[in-house]
């Protein structure tokens, strides 16, 4: 039996309003492998905050994948001063698939950021993710798809403990620590140790990639709800944050999922709009890395930055429903 968890029943009941973080994922480098600098991050954060038609209070949060400025050993990523300059909240990421030396460099960059930027930085941090899809990449499915190096549960648990130790006497003490992975890894009992080690669970879910089941655009909402329900049922009451989801505006067909602006808007309307303002959501993605266009492309503003998205993001139908709830 599928559990709607308040999403499938959205049209039948009034949703409960609560504050939630709303933002996008931001990579550390462009498609041509050049690093993003502070000005680049500031431009992206300001664009996100000023998107035409943005629902609710807009997109004022950023999820990062690494603490390290691209191309340096352990210099703090320039997204941090950009976030301070634009008052953008941060879901920090520590890359956890480069072994012990890699996590040591991530923690060194985190420590340096606290020392360098102090309270102006730490007050913006809403969470710390130790790793991103490491379990997926080390799984048989990830290996079959040549997804790259990952980490196994025991290593991740050790990295999570090291991260907690690193922040316990700093301005980040008390910030919740979690891990981000695909929903399929959270429902795998083999990863129980990671579930037990975190304060929150970051779920990545893309109907586009679920090519082994019917996954046309009309199935996007149902597949997402199923992934969320199964994840929540498995993680023992821990908060589930939506750390990645979206639908490509262009690219190759995956199963029955056809990338297009129209299908990306449908996914936004049917999956994103019921989530925004109710759940912590970091959408994938404001724009693809830039200086080239990946295939598939998920960017809602296209390759060039601009505050007018490639489709209407206003969530008017959901907002009208909220108004009728308020009137009732």
MARTORKOL-540699 format. One line per 8 residues: number of its first residue (from 1); their letters; for each residue x, y, z of C-alpha. Coordinates in steps of 0.001 Angstrom, whole numbers, plus 500000, padded with zeros to 6 digits. Example, Ala and Ser with C-alpha at 12.3 -4.5 7.8 and 13.67 -1.06 7.14 Angstrom:
% MARTORKOL-540699
1 = AS = 512300/495500/507800; 513670/498940/507140
END
This chain:
% MARTORKOL-540699
1 = XXXXXXXX = 500000/500000/500000; 501362/503403/499037; 501352/506197/501612; 500739/509705/500244; 502296/511485/503224; 500235/514599/502575; 501256/514920/498915; 498780/512639/497207
9 = XXXXXXXX = 496038/514011/499429; 496942/517623/498745; 493811/518283/496734; 491612/516767/499429; 492883/518438/502589; 494350/521791/503541; 498138/521562/504070; 499706/522632/507321
17 = XXXXXXXX = 501949/525666/506915; 505420/525661/508444; 508724/527268/507718; 511011/525307/505421; 514232/525905/503531; 513842/526385/499786; 516794/526481/497439; 518900/524890/494725
25 = XXXXXXXX = 522008/522724/494414; 525231/524483/493412; 528318/522788/492010; 531854/524015/492645; 532905/524337/488991; 531651/525033/485496; 531168/522504/482706; 534613/523352/481324
33 = XXXXXXXX = 536111/522426/484734; 537038/525989/485724; 536247/526889/489349; 533377/529112/490372; 534607/532218/492138; 532818/534384/494703; 531338/536629/492019; 529965/533577/490185
41 = XXXXXXXX = 528265/532241/493297; 526923/535676/494180; 525420/536014/490708; 523724/532622/491034; 522454/533241/494570; 521044/536655/493602; 519383/535152/490540; 517746/532463/492667
49 = XXXXXXXX = 516474/535052/495136; 514933/537164/492385; 513351/534560/490115; 510210/535850/488459; 507151/534100/489888; 509037/532229/492622; 506610/530574/495050; 506470/531441/498727
57 = XXXXXXXX = 509400/533405/500093; 511609/532522/497128; 514789/530467/496835; 517157/531657/499537; 519116/528517/500400; 522032/526719/498728; 523162/523129/498962; 526895/522593/498383
65 = XXXXXXXX = 528717/519356/497550; 532133/520249/498963; 533791/522631/501399; 536863/523003/499168; 537441/525652/496525; 537830/523769/493256; 541487/523300/492306; 542905/523890/495803
73 = XXXXXXXX = 543960/521404/498506; 541758/522717/501315; 540895/526393/500803; 537260/527062/501841; 534886/527261/498891; 534119/530784/497692; 530403/530066/497971; 530763/530960/501668
81 = XXXXXXXX = 531577/534664/501314; 529002/534795/498504; 526372/533402/500869; 527331/535928/503532; 527067/538773/501007; 523612/537637/499834; 522223/536267/503113; 521833/532791/501617
89 = XXXXXXXX = 521453/529900/504040; 523725/526905/503481; 523380/523148/503527; 527073/522308/503599; 528523/519265/501892; 531667/517285/502656; 532769/515157/499703; 533170/511669/501175
97 = XXXXXXXX = 534288/509511/498255; 537979/510448/498179; 539120/508322/501108; 540580/509380/504444; 542810/512030/502900; 539832/513527/501113; 537671/513823/504224; 540631/515272/506140
105 = XXXXXXXX = 540906/518014/503501; 537152/518672/503685; 537308/519020/507472; 540349/521275/507214; 538425/523549/504844; 535429/523520/507196; 537619/524472/510146; 539295/527233/508142
113 = XXXXXXXX = 535900/528606/507113; 534770/528825/510740; 537997/530602/511700; 537932/532955/508725; 534266/533927/508605; 533066/533244/512141; 529472/533896/513152; 528605/535513/509818
121 = XXXXXXXX = 529148/532054/508313; 527986/529714/511059; 524658/531521/511508; 523785/530686/507896; 524415/526936/508174; 521243/524843/508425; 522871/521436/508133; 525981/519495/507177
129 = XXXXXXXX = 525889/516580/504771; 528734/514101/505039; 528756/512721/501528; 526529/512741/498463; 525328/509513/496810; 528394/507630/498034; 526330/504549/498864; 524767/504579/495412
137 = XXXXXXXX = 528132/504809/493678; 529481/501870/495694; 526343/499780/495068; 526047/497138/492314; 523749/499499/490374; 526180/502389/490672; 529083/500229/489588; 527089/498869/486645
145 = XXXXXXXX = 526508/502452/485510; 530161/503451/486052; 529019/506109/488523; 532498/506612/489974; 534110/506109/493360; 531820/505790/496366; 532044/504921/500041; 530729/501986/502049
153 = XXXXXXXX = 528616/502286/505221; 531430/501703/507729; 533596/504407/506171; 530719/506888/506038; 529848/506311/509686; 533473/507040/510576; 533429/510234/508514; 530181/511338/510183
161 = XXXXXXXX = 531768/510831/513608; 534818/512839/512543; 532591/515671/511333; 530742/515753/514651; 534043/515910/516518; 535260/518724/514264; 532281/520993/514985; 531503/520229/518628
169 = XXXXXXXX = 533519/523124/520060; 532769/525624/517280; 529949/527905/516221; 528562/524936/514279; 527978/522864/517417; 524388/521694/517353; 524019/521963/513572; 522343/518724/512430
177 = XXXXXXXX = 524577/516294/510554; 523211/514047/507832; 524023/512198/504638; 522590/512553/501134; 521921/509547/498933; 519467/508129/496432; 516203/506928/497912; 517021/503401/496777
185 = XXXXXXXX = 519994/503318/499145; 517965/504556/502121; 515513/501673/501757; 518347/499116/501609; 518797/497419/505034; 522511/497031/504272; 522866/500774/504939; 521254/500737/508396
193 = XXXXXXXX = 524465/501880/510117; 524425/505142/508168; 520759/505715/508994; 521537/505213/512689; 524422/507698/512556; 522608/510746/511112; 520292/513443/512448; 518484/513795/509119
201 = XXXXXXXX = 518268/511926/505828; 518864/513649/502486; 516856/511996/499710; 517650/512290/496001; 514796/511100/493775; 514412/511435/490007; 511615/509721/488124; 513604/510513/484965
209 = XXXXXXXX = 516251/507963/485906; 513771/505215/486880; 513860/503722/483398; 513138/500143/484515; 509539/501084/485378; 506959/503180/483504; 508360/506671/484094; 506691/509007/481639
217 = XXXXXXXX = 506055/512587/482732; 502548/511639/483849; 504097/509223/486360; 506534/511715/487893; 504447/512614/490922; 503445/509030/491709; 507050/507807/491520; 508305/510654/493696
225 = XXXXXXXX = 505604/510079/496325; 506413/506378/496379; 510125/507096/496873; 509403/509552/499686; 506943/507224/501407; 509312/504264/501274; 512214/506351/502522; 510241/507769/505441
233 = XXXXXXXX = 508969/504327/506363; 512540/503045/506533; 514499/505750/508383; 512932/505492/511807; 511291/508880/512159; 514335/510942/511208; 513547/514080/509187; 513762/513517/505441
241 = XXXXXXXX = 515076/516494/503490; 514552/516614/499719; 518100/517299/498594; 517764/516640/494872; 514873/516242/492483; 513901/517719/489153; 513225/516882/485509; 515387/517727/482479
249 = XXXXXXXX = 514396/520410/480001; 516469/518771/477264; 518484/515626/476625; 517979/511983/475794; 514865/509977/476585; 515252/507723/479650; 512776/504867/479519; 509484/506672/478886
257 = XXXXXXXX = 510694/510004/480330; 511101/512582/477584; 513099/515711/478482; 511313/518915/477506; 510389/522286/478949; 506763/521175/479118; 507555/517986/481054; 509963/519825/483369
265 = XXXXXXXX = 507177/522293/484187; 504751/519464/484825; 507181/517888/487287; 507712/521267/488967; 503969/521842/489279; 503052/518345/490459; 506088/517532/492627; 507757/520814/493540
273 = XXXXXXXX = 504777/523035/494232; 503239/520771/496917; 506666/520621/498631; 507773/524255/498582; 507225/525929/501934; 506331/522631/503638; 509451/520514/503284; 513140/521376/503142
281 = XXXXXXXX = 513838/521267/499395; 516953/521900/497324; 515892/521583/493684; 518128/520359/490901; 518985/522862/489512; 518928/526651/488986; 521167/526304/485952; 523467/523587/484758
289 = XXXXXXXX = 527117/524238/485344; 527430/526879/482601; 530196/527397/480012; 528739/524448/478173; 525502/522506/478477; 525371/519022/480023; 523187/516273/478581; 520622/515953/480030
297 = XXXXXXXX = 520112/519569/481121; 518006/520303/484218; 518539/524074/484522; 515367/526109/484970; 517032/529307/483734; 519068/527799/480923; 522782/528182/480319; 522851/531961/480760
305 = XXXXXXXX = 521838/533478/484076; 518601/535421/484085; 515741/535851/486526; 513071/534749/484038; 512859/530922/484131; 512284/528842/481006; 508798/528001/482333; 506298/529489/484772
313 = XXXXXXXX = 507356/528556/488333; 504619/530440/490175; 502725/527431/491642; 499497/529421/491273; 497193/526396/491583; 498693/525349/494908; 498742/528924/496223; 495066/529369/495331
321 = XXXXXXXX = 494286/526195/497231; 496105/527574/500263; 494044/530761/500035; 490822/528724/500046; 492108/526832/503083; 492840/530109/504853; 489351/531384/504054; 487844/528187/505459
END
